[in-house]
């Protein structure tokens, strides 16, 4: 019961704080507008640093950074660069920052910790059971964001594998028509869509701002992390260094990736009957036995 009382008071205090912020937001915005109007044109107050900070800048951003640093201290093997690479591989690097992802993990762990403690208190099994459930739920909440990002990255890699042969065909046609590799990438980004095209567009943007083709393609291989992309990029780098025709290399890579895609599809088709055996034995056969043998019995 004391634990429930503490949780209730904490949530009540948080609710009062949020209601107060929402209730006073119009007044603060009005005061800020009047202050800006009164000091308009004054060089001493017209700098961006003199404006009134929003609620997100005053509270949310420092809290996010604090939670991110706490997660980094808890898990020493995790770094901001590793998290950024993982988010980029899942296609979330442009919408979610590493600090936001780490703060989400911390919030999920804290929320699940409170939920586990609440369930343990409701079960009435004592403080030990409540603490055990709180720790288990906190661990699950800490791992859930990583699992979600991993599944999203796996699905994205599968889409990239399926899109690669068609993209290589278009690249080969463009190169043989007289375009350079950068021009062929530009043509590819104009006529196709998907995660692979996003990666090619990012690599093309890096090359345009001064990054070498080798480094830009190697960064792309590190983000995607698939054997087909790694093989394609190695072939492009070798052809660029040795002066081999890119059109022929792209044709060979397109045929090779298409054969691999067909082999992967055949492998999945051969595994399908084995995967269907377990749900059939668990769910379909018992129902059939009840319907067929039930009347006889």
C-alpha positions as CSV (number, residue, x, y, z in Angstrom):
1,X,0.0,0.0,0.0
2,X,2.8,2.6,0.7
3,X,4.2,1.9,-2.8
4,X,0.8,2.6,-4.4
5,X,0.5,5.8,-2.4
6,X,3.9,7.0,-3.5
7,X,3.1,6.2,-7.1
8,X,-0.2,8.0,-6.9
9,X,1.4,11.1,-5.4
10,X,4.2,11.0,-8.1
11,X,1.6,10.8,-10.9
12,X,-0.5,13.5,-9.3
13,X,2.5,15.9,-9.0
14,X,3.4,15.2,-12.7
15,X,-0.2,15.8,-13.8
16,X,-0.4,19.1,-11.8
17,X,2.9,20.2,-13.4
18,X,1.8,19.4,-16.9
19,X,-1.6,21.1,-16.4
20,X,0.1,24.2,-15.0
21,X,2.4,24.3,-18.1
22,X,-0.5,24.0,-20.5
23,X,-2.6,26.5,-18.6
24,X,0.2,29.2,-18.5
25,X,1.4,28.6,-22.0
26,X,-0.9,31.2,-23.7
27,X,0.1,33.9,-21.1
28,X,3.8,33.1,-21.5
29,X,3.4,33.3,-25.3
30,X,1.6,36.6,-25.0
31,X,4.2,38.1,-22.8
32,X,6.9,36.9,-25.1
33,X,5.1,38.5,-28.1
34,X,4.8,41.8,-26.2
35,X,8.4,41.7,-25.2
36,X,9.5,41.0,-28.8
37,X,7.3,43.8,-30.1
38,X,8.7,46.2,-27.5
39,X,12.3,45.4,-28.3
40,X,11.9,45.1,-32.1
41,X,14.8,46.6,-33.8
42,X,17.0,46.7,-30.7
43,X,20.4,45.2,-31.6
44,X,21.0,44.1,-28.0
45,X,17.9,42.0,-27.9
46,X,17.4,40.9,-31.5
47,X,19.9,38.0,-31.3
48,X,18.5,34.5,-31.3
49,X,20.0,33.9,-27.9
50,X,17.7,36.5,-26.3
51,X,14.4,34.9,-27.4
52,X,12.3,33.0,-24.8
53,X,12.8,29.3,-24.9
54,X,10.0,26.9,-25.4
55,X,8.9,24.1,-23.1
56,X,10.7,21.6,-25.2
57,X,13.9,23.5,-25.1
58,X,13.7,24.2,-21.4
59,X,12.6,20.8,-20.2
60,X,12.3,18.1,-22.9
61,X,15.7,18.5,-24.5
62,X,17.8,18.5,-21.2
63,X,15.7,15.6,-19.9
64,X,16.4,13.7,-23.2
65,X,20.1,14.3,-23.0
66,X,20.2,13.2,-19.3
67,X,18.4,10.0,-20.0
68,X,20.6,9.3,-23.0
69,X,23.8,9.7,-20.9
70,X,22.3,7.5,-18.2
71,X,21.7,4.7,-20.7
72,X,25.2,5.1,-22.0
73,X,26.6,4.8,-18.5
74,X,24.5,1.7,-17.8
75,X,25.5,-0.1,-21.0
76,X,29.2,0.7,-21.7
77,X,29.2,-1.2,-25.0
78,X,26.7,1.1,-26.5
79,X,27.9,4.3,-28.2
80,X,26.2,7.1,-30.0
81,X,27.9,6.1,-33.3
82,X,26.7,2.5,-33.0
83,X,23.1,3.6,-32.3
84,X,23.3,6.1,-35.2
85,X,24.4,3.3,-37.6
86,X,21.7,1.0,-36.3
87,X,19.0,3.7,-36.9
88,X,20.4,4.5,-40.3
89,X,20.2,0.8,-41.2
90,X,16.6,0.7,-40.1
91,X,15.8,3.8,-42.1
92,X,15.1,5.9,-39.0
93,X,18.3,7.9,-38.9
94,X,16.6,11.0,-40.5
95,X,13.7,11.1,-38.1
96,X,15.0,9.8,-34.8
97,X,18.3,11.0,-33.3
98,X,20.5,8.6,-31.2
99,X,19.8,10.7,-28.1
100,X,16.0,10.4,-28.6
101,X,16.3,6.6,-29.1
102,X,18.4,6.2,-26.0
103,X,16.0,8.4,-24.0
104,X,13.1,6.3,-25.3
105,X,14.8,3.1,-24.0
106,X,15.2,4.8,-20.6
107,X,11.6,5.9,-20.5
108,X,10.3,2.5,-21.5
109,X,12.4,0.9,-18.8
110,X,11.1,3.3,-16.2
111,X,7.5,2.9,-17.3
112,X,7.7,-0.9,-17.3
113,X,9.4,-0.8,-13.9
114,X,6.5,1.2,-12.4
115,X,4.0,-1.1,-14.2
116,X,5.7,-4.2,-12.8
117,X,5.8,-2.8,-9.3
118,X,2.1,-1.8,-9.6
119,X,1.1,-5.3,-10.8
120,X,3.2,-6.9,-8.0
121,X,1.5,-4.7,-5.4
122,X,-1.9,-5.6,-6.8
123,X,-1.1,-9.3,-6.7
124,X,-0.4,-8.9,-3.0
125,X,2.6,-11.3,-3.1
126,X,4.8,-9.1,-1.0
127,X,7.6,-6.7,-1.7
128,X,9.9,-9.4,-3.1
129,X,7.5,-10.3,-5.9
130,X,6.8,-6.6,-6.7
131,X,10.6,-5.9,-6.9
132,X,11.1,-9.0,-9.1
133,X,8.3,-8.1,-11.5
134,X,9.5,-4.5,-11.6
135,X,13.0,-5.6,-12.6
136,X,11.8,-8.1,-15.2
137,X,9.5,-5.5,-16.7
138,X,12.2,-2.9,-16.7
139,X,14.6,-5.2,-18.6
140,X,11.9,-6.0,-21.1
141,X,11.1,-2.3,-21.6
142,X,14.8,-1.5,-22.0
143,X,15.1,-4.2,-24.8
144,X,11.9,-3.6,-26.7
145,X,13.1,-0.5,-28.7
146,X,16.2,-2.5,-29.8
147,X,14.0,-5.4,-30.9
148,X,11.7,-3.1,-32.8
149,X,14.6,-1.4,-34.6
150,X,16.2,-4.7,-35.4
151,X,13.0,-6.1,-37.0
152,X,12.6,-2.9,-39.0
153,X,16.2,-3.1,-40.2
154,X,15.8,-6.7,-41.2
155,X,12.7,-6.0,-43.2
156,X,14.4,-3.0,-44.8
157,X,17.4,-5.2,-45.8
158,X,15.0,-7.7,-47.4
159,X,13.4,-4.9,-49.5
160,X,16.8,-3.7,-50.5
161,X,17.8,-7.2,-51.7
162,X,14.6,-7.5,-53.8
163,X,15.1,-4.0,-55.3
164,X,18.8,-4.4,-56.1
165,X,18.6,-6.3,-59.5
166,X,16.2,-3.9,-61.1
167,X,18.2,-0.9,-59.9
168,X,21.4,-2.5,-61.3
169,X,19.7,-3.0,-64.6
170,X,18.8,0.6,-64.8
171,X,22.3,1.7,-63.8
172,X,23.8,-0.6,-66.5
173,X,21.5,0.9,-69.2
174,X,22.3,4.4,-68.1
175,X,26.0,3.8,-68.1
176,X,26.0,2.2,-71.5
177,X,23.9,5.1,-72.8
178,X,26.9,7.4,-72.0
179,X,26.2,8.7,-68.5
180,X,28.7,8.6,-65.8
181,X,28.2,6.7,-62.6
182,X,27.0,9.8,-60.7
183,X,24.6,10.7,-63.5
184,X,23.3,7.1,-63.6
185,X,22.7,7.3,-59.8
186,X,20.8,10.6,-60.3
187,X,18.7,9.0,-63.0
188,X,18.0,6.1,-60.7
189,X,16.8,8.3,-57.9
190,X,14.5,10.1,-60.3
191,X,12.7,7.0,-61.7
192,X,12.6,4.6,-58.7
193,X,11.6,4.6,-55.1
194,X,12.3,2.5,-52.0
195,X,14.9,2.1,-49.3
196,X,17.7,1.2,-51.8
197,X,17.0,4.4,-53.7
198,X,17.2,6.3,-50.5
199,X,20.6,4.8,-49.8
200,X,21.8,5.6,-53.3
201,X,20.5,9.2,-52.9
202,X,22.3,9.6,-49.6
203,X,25.6,8.3,-51.2
204,X,25.1,10.6,-54.1
205,X,24.6,13.6,-51.8
206,X,27.8,12.7,-50.0
207,X,29.7,12.6,-53.2
208,X,28.3,16.0,-54.3
209,X,29.5,17.7,-51.1
210,X,33.1,16.5,-51.7
211,X,33.2,12.9,-50.4
212,X,35.1,10.5,-52.6
213,X,33.1,7.8,-54.4
214,X,35.0,5.1,-52.6
215,X,34.2,6.5,-49.1
216,X,30.6,7.2,-49.9
217,X,30.0,3.7,-51.2
218,X,31.8,2.1,-48.3
219,X,29.6,4.1,-45.9
220,X,26.6,2.9,-47.8
221,X,27.8,-0.7,-47.4
222,X,28.3,-0.2,-43.7
223,X,24.7,1.2,-43.3
224,X,23.0,-1.5,-45.3
225,X,25.2,-4.5,-44.2
226,X,24.0,-7.1,-46.8
227,X,26.3,-9.4,-48.8
228,X,24.7,-8.4,-52.1
229,X,25.4,-4.7,-51.5
230,X,28.9,-5.4,-50.2
231,X,29.7,-7.4,-53.4
232,X,28.3,-4.7,-55.7
233,X,30.3,-1.9,-54.0
234,X,33.5,-3.9,-54.0
235,X,33.0,-4.5,-57.8
236,X,32.3,-0.8,-58.4
237,X,35.4,0.2,-56.4
238,X,37.7,-2.3,-58.2
239,X,36.3,-1.3,-61.6
240,X,36.9,2.4,-60.8
241,X,40.5,1.7,-59.7
242,X,41.4,-0.7,-62.6
243,X,39.6,1.2,-65.3
244,X,37.2,-1.7,-66.2
245,X,33.9,-0.9,-68.0
246,X,31.2,-0.2,-65.5
247,X,28.4,-1.3,-67.9
248,X,29.7,-4.8,-68.1
249,X,30.3,-5.0,-64.3
250,X,26.8,-3.8,-63.6
251,X,25.3,-6.3,-66.0
252,X,27.2,-9.2,-64.3
253,X,26.2,-7.9,-60.8
254,X,22.5,-7.6,-61.9
255,X,22.4,-11.2,-63.2
256,X,24.2,-12.5,-60.1
257,X,21.8,-10.7,-57.7
258,X,18.8,-11.9,-59.6
259,X,20.0,-15.5,-59.4
260,X,20.6,-15.1,-55.7
261,X,17.1,-13.6,-55.3
262,X,15.6,-16.5,-57.2
263,X,17.5,-19.0,-55.1
264,X,16.4,-17.3,-51.9
265,X,12.8,-17.5,-53.1
266,X,13.1,-21.2,-53.8
267,X,14.6,-21.8,-50.4
268,X,11.7,-20.0,-48.7
269,X,9.2,-22.0,-50.8
270,X,10.9,-25.3,-49.7
271,X,10.8,-24.2,-46.0
272,X,7.1,-23.3,-46.2
273,X,5.7,-26.9,-45.7
274,X,7.9,-27.5,-42.7
275,X,6.8,-24.2,-41.1
276,X,3.2,-25.0,-41.8
277,X,3.5,-28.4,-40.1
278,X,3.5,-27.0,-36.5
279,X,0.4,-24.8,-36.7
280,X,-1.4,-27.6,-38.6
281,X,-0.6,-30.1,-35.9
282,X,-1.5,-27.7,-33.1
283,X,-4.6,-26.0,-34.4
284,X,-6.1,-27.8,-37.4
285,X,-5.7,-31.5,-36.6
286,X,-7.4,-31.2,-33.1
287,X,-10.4,-29.4,-34.6
288,X,-10.7,-32.0,-37.4
289,X,-10.5,-34.9,-34.8
290,X,-13.3,-33.3,-32.7
291,X,-15.5,-32.8,-35.8
292,X,-14.9,-36.3,-37.2
293,X,-14.5,-38.4,-34.1
294,X,-16.8,-36.5,-31.8
295,X,-20.1,-37.8,-33.2
296,X,-18.8,-41.3,-33.3
297,X,-17.7,-41.2,-29.7
